[in-house]
Amino acid sequence: MRSDDPPDETDDPAAAVLVELGRWPRLEAQVLRHRLETVDIPVMVRWSGDGTRAGGTLLVPSTQAEFARAVVTELDVDDEVPDTSPIAYIARVEEHLAAVAGLLEELRTRVDDGGEDGHMA
């Protein structure tokens, strides 16, 4: 685009008309908003209700509504809930231990390369 060309309004998400994607309970709306923001879709939430009945209506620019609908309908919100089972904890601890083992090996290599006095290179 040349500097003397008029700006294309479809390039500016803030200038686009907002489209409702739907209404979800509060936690689901927050998860979906985060998921949409992660893929660079600007999201506005209109909150309604209070307490256990609180919910949010998600609004996105019309230019990105089709993709946003696919994001919120194709993925299950429950997939975002972390697995807190003992097996999941063990798997996470094993991942951390493997990372620490790799760092220790790298440190040993640096010390070994430093010579007999034990100083790192």
C-alpha positions in Angstrom: 0.0 0.0 0.0 1.3 3.5 -0.9 1.2 6.2 1.7 -1.3 8.2 -0.4 -3.7 5.3 -0.7 -6.8 5.4 1.6 -6.5 2.9 4.5 -8.3 -0.4 4.0 -10.8 -0.6 6.9 -10.7 -4.4 6.9 -7.0 -4.3 8.0 -8.0 -2.7 11.3 -9.7 -5.1 13.6 -10.8 -2.2 15.8 -12.7 -0.6 12.9 -14.6 -3.9 12.1 -18.1 -4.6 13.1 -18.3 -6.9 16.1 -20.1 -10.2 15.8 -21.5 -12.3 18.7 -20.1 -15.9 18.9 -22.4 -17.0 21.7 -22.8 -17.0 25.4 -20.9 -19.3 27.8 -20.7 -19.7 31.6 -18.0 -17.4 33.1 -15.1 -19.9 33.3 -15.7 -21.3 29.8 -16.0 -17.7 28.4 -12.6 -16.9 30.0 -11.0 -20.0 28.6 -12.4 -19.3 25.1 -11.3 -15.7 25.2 -7.8 -16.7 26.1 -7.8 -19.3 23.3 -8.9 -16.7 20.8 -6.4 -14.1 22.0 -3.7 -16.8 21.7 -4.4 -17.0 17.9 -4.4 -13.2 17.6 -8.1 -12.6 17.4 -9.2 -9.6 19.4 -12.1 -10.5 21.7 -14.5 -8.4 23.7 -16.6 -10.1 26.4 -20.0 -8.7 27.5 -20.6 -10.0 31.0 -24.0 -10.6 32.4 -25.5 -12.2 35.5 -23.9 -12.7 38.8 -22.7 -15.4 41.1 -23.2 -18.9 39.7 -25.3 -17.6 36.8 -22.6 -15.2 35.5 -21.8 -15.6 31.9 -20.0 -13.9 29.0 -21.0 -13.2 25.5 -17.9 -13.3 23.2 -17.7 -10.6 20.4 -15.1 -10.6 17.7 -14.5 -8.5 14.6 -16.7 -9.7 11.7 -13.6 -10.1 9.5 -12.4 -12.9 11.8 -15.7 -14.3 12.9 -15.5 -17.5 10.7 -12.2 -18.5 12.1 -13.2 -17.6 15.6 -16.3 -19.7 15.4 -14.2 -22.7 14.3 -11.9 -22.1 17.3 -14.7 -22.1 19.8 -16.7 -24.9 18.3 -14.0 -27.4 17.3 -12.1 -27.4 20.6 -13.6 -28.7 23.8 -13.1 -26.3 26.7 -12.6 -29.2 29.1 -9.3 -29.9 27.3 -8.0 -26.8 29.0 -8.5 -28.2 32.5 -5.2 -29.5 33.8 -4.9 -33.2 34.7 -4.3 -33.4 38.4 -4.2 -37.2 38.7 -1.2 -38.8 40.4 -0.1 -40.2 37.0 0.0 -36.7 35.5 2.0 -35.4 38.5 4.5 -38.2 38.1 4.8 -37.4 34.4 5.5 -33.7 35.1 8.1 -34.6 37.8 9.8 -36.9 35.4 9.9 -34.2 32.7 11.5 -31.8 35.2 14.0 -34.4 36.3 15.0 -35.1 32.7 15.5 -31.4 32.1 17.7 -31.2 35.2 19.7 -34.2 34.1 20.4 -32.5 30.8 21.6 -29.4 32.5 23.8 -31.4 34.9 25.4 -33.2 31.9 26.0 -29.9 30.2 27.7 -28.5 33.4 29.8 -31.7 33.7 31.0 -31.3 30.1 31.9 -27.6 30.7 33.9 -28.6 33.9 35.6 -31.5 32.1 36.6 -29.2 29.2 38.0 -26.6 31.7 40.9 -28.8 32.7 42.2 -30.5 35.8 41.7 -27.5 38.1 37.9 -27.8 37.9 37.3 -24.3 36.5 34.9 -24.0 33.7 36.2 -22.8 30.3 
